[in-house]
Amino acid sequence: MTPIDSFEADEPMMRSIERPAWSTRETSEGAQELSTRVETDSPALGRESGAVLRLPDGQVLDASQIDIDRPDDETMIINMGPQHPSTHGVLRLMLELDGEVVLRTKPIIGYLHTGMEKTGEELTYVQGTTNVTRMDYLSPLHNELVFSLATEALLGVEVPTRATWIRMLMCELNRVSSHLMWMATNGMDLGSTTMMIFGFREREMVLSFFEKTTGLRLNTNYIRPGGVAADLPDGWEDDVAVICDTVLNRSFEYDDLLTGQPIFRERTEAVGNLTAEEALALGVTGPLLRSTGVPWDLRRSMPYLAYDELEFDVVVGTYGDNFDRYAIRLNEIRESIRMIRQIVEKMPAGDYRVQDPKITPPPRGRIDSSMEALIHHFKIFTEGFKVPEGEVYVPIESPRGELGCYLVSDGTSKPFRMHIRGPSFVNLQVLPLLLRGGLLSDAVAVISSVDPVMGEVDR
């Protein structure tokens, strides 16, 4: 056998050893990745740690809290995701750890990027809802609503009253189903398989009603510019009453299962704390912002549809921790049921979509008997309708916060520019702040409490 030392002196042998085809540079996400402390300056360390959110000249509040002088050999940078089952999708986190304590966090996104905003600029306004409904796949009806409201604002169209109330009904049912999914997955993340089963069981009732009404369980393309695709089915009042009664009663079972459970409280109370000032500085909305005590809900603060005609409470927290975010979503399910009951009582009669032949296709029954109706139908779904020049931004309250749609029209049948303000994308900024100083085992609970949907983050 040749001694090891001889290999070191054997120059031809050294030249024959090549690096593998892949390298860390080729697999790197570049500037997105979390750099080592040596490669990161002090102001950047301050920002990443959450010690400062908005200060001029890169100043820091308290350098002693940032561990700037800690050498790299005392810490470790690891990946969590993007294939981790508890990152709620293809979310990748780079974590700097001191033992099991999280010092710094950097979310890395883009693994689900689909280019929906640029795609939306190549689709007509008629086709647009089939695109946006797939962003936040847990609340597709809210995506359809915000796009439709923005389009209608450019058109100057007034939607029939019944269509407005149908939209509210479907969106509140969608909020219930989204929060039920969160209750299920959050329960699983914290070790409760029972809550996972309960959440999916009740959500199935809502999805079955969606299928009965729209033909699909998810990505329904039901809310469209000018109204909704179809009227509510026969017997819808009884179906909705059963959903409300069942989910409301079982929400108290969730309360008994989780709220007083010692392990659940230890995993959520005083974990992932957030102050109102920090939340506002980062642009956080939805349950995350309300958990800090700020009563900001667009349904009440900037009413749209007919929410100003409904009685409901804006649920807020006190400490901004995981437990507050759990309690808010649980009680928002009950508030949505309260609103749904009012909508059922006040549902007006009338048209479910605008009766404008330039916007609305003819009834399906006329297509077989009228050549004019067939031509009209063909032109609506191939060419679309032209929208006057202008720009508009419309926000609504999705289950995750402020969902906004910015549209620019150049007078054609396709948007010149479309941009979506996705709450999941903005809310992810808060993760480095929530995770700092906590244990690695708390990271799963904190990520779950943010409730990100990666389809909306990456778009």
Buried (B, 14 or more C-beta within 10 A) or exposed (E): EEEEEEEEEEEEEEEEEEEEEEEEEEEEBEEEEBBEBEEBEBBBBBBBBBBBBEEEEEEBEEBEBBBBEBEEEEBEBEBBBBEBEBBBBBBBBBBBBBEEBBBBBBBBBEBBEEEBBEBBBEBBBBBBBBBBBBBBBBBBBBBBBBBBBBBBBBBEBEBBBBBBBBBBBBBBBBBBBBBBBBBBBBBBBBBBEBBBEBBBEBBEBBBEBBEBBBEBBBBBBBBBBBBBBBBBEEEBEEBBEEBBEBBBEBBEEBEEBBBEBEEBBEBBBEBBBBEBEBBBBBBBBBBBBBBBBBEBBBBBEEBBBBBEEBEBEBBBBEBBBBBBBBBBBBBBBBBBBBBBBBBBEEBEEEBBBBEEEEBBBBEEEBBEEBEEBBEBBEEBEEEBBBBEEBBBEBBBBBBBBBBBBBBBBBEEBBBBBBBBBBBBBBBBBBBBBBBBBBBBEBBBBBBBBBBBBBBBBBB
